[in-house]
Every structure is written in C-alpha cells, then in structure tokens.
Amino acid sequence: MSSPSKDGDYSRIIDMPHHVSDKYTQMSMEARAAQFGAFDALSGIKRIEEMAAKKANAEADAQMTSEEMFDW
C-alpha cells in the first residue's frame, strides 16, 4: 500500500467507506477528547518554560549596571 504524496493528496482514499463496528458502540466525542487531553496539557509546558525564561532574562537585565550591559 502506498502512502499519500508529500503534498497531502488524499483524493485516492478520501471517499472510502468508514468502518463501523457491529461489536462496539461508537465512542462519544467527550470520551475521545478525554483520551487526547493529556497530550494537549503537554503543549502548555512549552509556553510556561518560555515565559519563565523571558522573566529570568528580564530580571537579570534589570540587575545589570549600564557598564555591564556594554561589556557583552
């Protein structure tokens, strides 16, 4: 089975029928969202790290004297 092209052309498979199980009931959207919620929580860690780094840099810059700033 070949994979879709790099440009995202899924025309070959887009209209294929979707399998529906006779054995299991379909999962609710809320339950599906809950399964992936843990991954979404991890995306917030990066933002927190970036904000902490900016704050630390700003505090370090504020503590420098004007002479130290020009010695960089």
C-alpha positions in Angstrom: 0.0 0.0 0.0 1.5 3.3 -1.0 1.4 6.4 1.3 -0.1 9.7 0.3 2.1 12.1 -1.6 4.1 14.7 0.4 1.8 17.5 -0.7 -1.1 15.8 1.2 -3.1 14.5 -1.8 -5.6 12.1 -0.2 -8.0 12.0 -3.1 -7.5 8.3 -3.6 -8.7 7.5 -0.1 -11.0 10.4 0.9 -14.2 8.8 -0.3 -13.6 5.3 1.0 -16.3 4.0 3.4 -15.6 4.3 7.1 -15.8 1.0 9.1 -18.5 0.9 11.8 -18.2 -1.8 14.4 -21.1 -4.2 15.0 -19.5 -5.3 18.3 -18.7 -1.9 20.0 -20.7 1.2 20.4 -19.2 4.4 18.9 -17.2 6.5 21.5 -18.7 9.8 22.3 -16.8 13.0 21.3 -16.3 13.8 25.0 -14.6 10.4 25.6 -12.4 10.8 22.6 -11.4 14.3 23.7 -10.5 13.0 27.1 -8.2 10.4 25.6 -6.1 13.1 23.9 -6.4 15.7 26.7 -3.1 14.6 28.2 -1.2 15.4 25.0 -2.9 18.9 24.9 -1.7 19.5 28.5 1.9 19.0 27.4 1.7 21.8 24.9 1.2 24.3 27.8 4.5 23.3 29.4 6.5 24.8 26.5 4.7 28.1 26.9 5.4 28.1 30.6 9.1 27.4 30.0 9.3 30.3 27.5 7.6 32.7 29.9 9.9 31.7 32.7 13.0 32.2 30.6 11.8 35.6 29.5 11.1 36.6 33.1 14.5 35.4 34.2 16.2 37.3 31.4 14.3 40.5 32.2 15.2 40.2 35.8 18.9 39.6 35.0 18.9 42.5 32.6 17.3 44.8 35.3 20.1 43.9 37.8 22.9 44.7 35.3 24.6 48.1 35.6 24.9 50.1 32.4 28.6 49.3 32.3 28.0 45.6 32.5 25.5 45.9 29.6 28.1 47.4 27.3 30.6 44.7 28.2 28.6 42.0 26.5 
